[in-house]
Amino acid sequence: MADFADVERRLTEWGAKPEAPRQEADHYYNAPDRDFARTDEALRLRRCGPENRLTYKGPKIDPQTKTRTEIEVAVAEGDDAATDFCRLLQHLGYRPVAVVRKQRVGYHCTRDSFDVHVTLDTVTDVGRFVEAEIAAEEDRLPAARDTLLRLIAELGLHTTERRSYLEMLLANRGKA
């Protein structure tokens, strides 16, 4: 997507307000006992300013969206904590894969009683994307998926991308 203007206009019409733009650096690791690319899992340390968050993402469970289990844990703030945590992972046998860098502007809105988070992402060496996300309990996943699919259509988006930014970055670098 080259231009976010139409999406921004629609989100504003829905009453969503933009958050301050932020820079994120996602440091991805592969496990010592299995290949996350093959198991469709991910482990990353996200750096956003001083904040550090470790995230595990399980395999995708829906053929249309990127629905998956996601577990996120706060790690101590600051550069030293991030460096030490990355060193700890490597001592445990986790291997660095790549760093995905992006600029994001987030919006929040409510659709069909779901809190929806939409981000407009500019990903270094990958491109520009609109990401829409709903955190939902398992028994509400079908309704959440239907809401997301309607939302992206209402935003004028005609295709979905199930690959992660990491997968696209590696493909662009010829490593996938």
C-alpha positions in Angstrom: 0.0 0.0 0.0 1.6 3.3 -1.1 -0.8 5.7 0.6 -2.6 5.5 4.0 -4.8 8.5 3.4 -8.0 6.7 2.5 -7.6 4.4 5.5 -6.8 7.3 7.9 -9.9 9.2 6.6 -12.2 6.2 7.2 -10.7 5.5 10.7 -11.3 9.2 11.6 -14.9 8.9 10.3 -15.3 6.1 12.8 -14.1 8.3 15.6 -10.6 6.7 15.9 -7.8 9.0 16.9 -4.2 8.4 15.9 -1.6 7.5 18.6 1.8 9.1 18.4 4.0 7.5 15.8 6.5 5.0 17.3 9.5 3.2 16.1 9.8 -0.6 16.9 12.6 -3.0 16.4 11.6 -6.7 16.6 14.5 -9.0 17.3 13.5 -12.5 16.2 15.1 -15.8 17.4 14.9 -19.4 16.3 14.7 -22.2 18.8 17.5 -24.8 19.4 15.1 -27.7 19.3 12.9 -26.9 16.3 12.7 -24.5 13.3 10.1 -21.9 13.9 9.8 -21.2 10.2 8.6 -24.8 9.8 6.4 -24.9 12.9 4.9 -21.5 12.1 5.9 -20.1 15.5 7.8 -16.9 16.4 9.8 -15.6 19.4 10.8 -12.0 19.4 12.0 -9.3 21.7 10.3 -6.0 20.8 12.1 -2.8 21.5 10.0 0.4 21.5 11.8 3.3 23.1 13.0 2.0 26.5 10.3 -0.7 26.6 11.2 -4.3 26.0 8.5 -7.1 25.5 9.1 -10.8 24.8 6.4 -12.3 22.6 5.8 -15.9 21.6 3.4 -16.5 18.7 2.0 -20.0 18.1 1.0 -21.4 14.7 -1.7 -19.7 12.7 -5.1 -21.5 13.3 -7.2 -19.8 10.6 -6.8 -20.0 6.8 -8.0 -16.4 6.2 -6.3 -14.4 9.0 -3.2 -14.6 11.1 -5.2 -15.8 14.2 -2.9 -17.5 16.7 -2.0 -17.8 20.3 0.1 -14.9 21.5 1.8 -14.6 24.8 3.6 -11.4 25.7 5.7 -10.7 28.8 7.3 -7.4 29.9 11.1 -7.5 30.3 13.0 -4.8 32.2 13.3 -1.5 30.4 16.4 -0.1 28.8 19.2 -1.0 26.4 21.2 -3.0 29.0 18.2 -5.2 29.8 17.5 -5.8 26.2 21.2 -6.7 25.4 21.4 -9.0 28.5 18.1 -10.7 27.5 19.3 -11.3 24.0 22.6 -12.7 25.4 20.6 -15.0 27.7 18.6 -16.3 24.8 21.7 -17.0 22.8 23.3 -18.9 25.8 20.2 -21.1 25.8 20.8 -21.9 22.2 18.3 -19.5 20.5 19.7 -18.1 17.3 19.2 -14.6 16.1 17.3 -14.6 12.8 16.7 -10.9 11.9 15.6 -7.6 13.2 12.4 -6.1 11.7 12.2 -2.3 12.0 9.0 -0.4 11.5 7.3 2.9 12.1 3.7 2.5 13.3 0.8 4.7 13.9 -2.0 3.0 15.9 -5.7 3.7 16.0 -8.4 2.2 18.3 -12.0 1.8 17.4 -15.0 -0.4 18.4 -16.7 -2.7 15.9 -19.4 -5.3 16.7 -18.6 -4.9 20.4 -14.9 -5.7 19.8 -12.0 -3.4 20.6 -10.1 -3.2 17.4 -6.5 -2.0 17.1 -5.5 -0.8 13.6 -1.9 0.1 12.8 -0.4 1.7 9.8 3.0 0.2 9.4 6.0 1.3 7.3 8.4 -1.7 7.5 12.0 -1.2 6.5 12.9 -3.2 3.4 9.4 -4.7 3.2 6.7 -2.0 2.5 3.6 -0.4 3.9 0.8 -2.3 5.5 -2.4 -1.9 7.5 -2.7 -4.3 10.4 -6.0 -4.9 12.1 -6.1 -6.9 15.3 -8.7 -8.1 17.9 -7.7 -9.9 21.1 -10.5 -12.4 21.7 -11.3 -15.4 23.8 -11.3 -18.7 21.9 -15.1 -19.0 22.0 -15.4 -15.6 20.2 -12.8 -16.2 17.5 -15.2 -16.8 14.7 -17.1 -13.6 15.4 -13.8 -11.7 15.8 -12.6 -13.1 12.4 -15.9 -12.0 10.7 -15.6 -8.6 12.2 -12.0 -8.2 11.0 -12.9 -9.3 7.5 -15.8 -6.8 7.3 -13.6 -4.1 8.7 -10.8 -4.5 6.2 -13.4 -4.5 3.4 -14.9 -1.3 4.8 -11.4 0.2 4.9 -11.2 -0.5 1.1 -8.5 -3.1 1.5 -8.9 -5.9 -1.0 -6.2 -8.4 -0.1 -4.9 -9.9 3.1 -1.3 -10.9 3.8 -0.8 -14.0 6.1 3.0 -13.9 6.0 4.6 -12.1 8.9 6.9 -9.1 8.4 9.8 -11.4 9.3 8.8 -13.9 6.5 8.5 -11.0 4.0 11.8 -9.5 5.0 13.6 -12.8 4.7 12.0 -13.5 1.3 13.1 -10.0 0.1 16.6 -10.8 1.3 16.5 -14.2 -0.5 16.7 -16.3 2.7 13.2 -17.7 2.8 
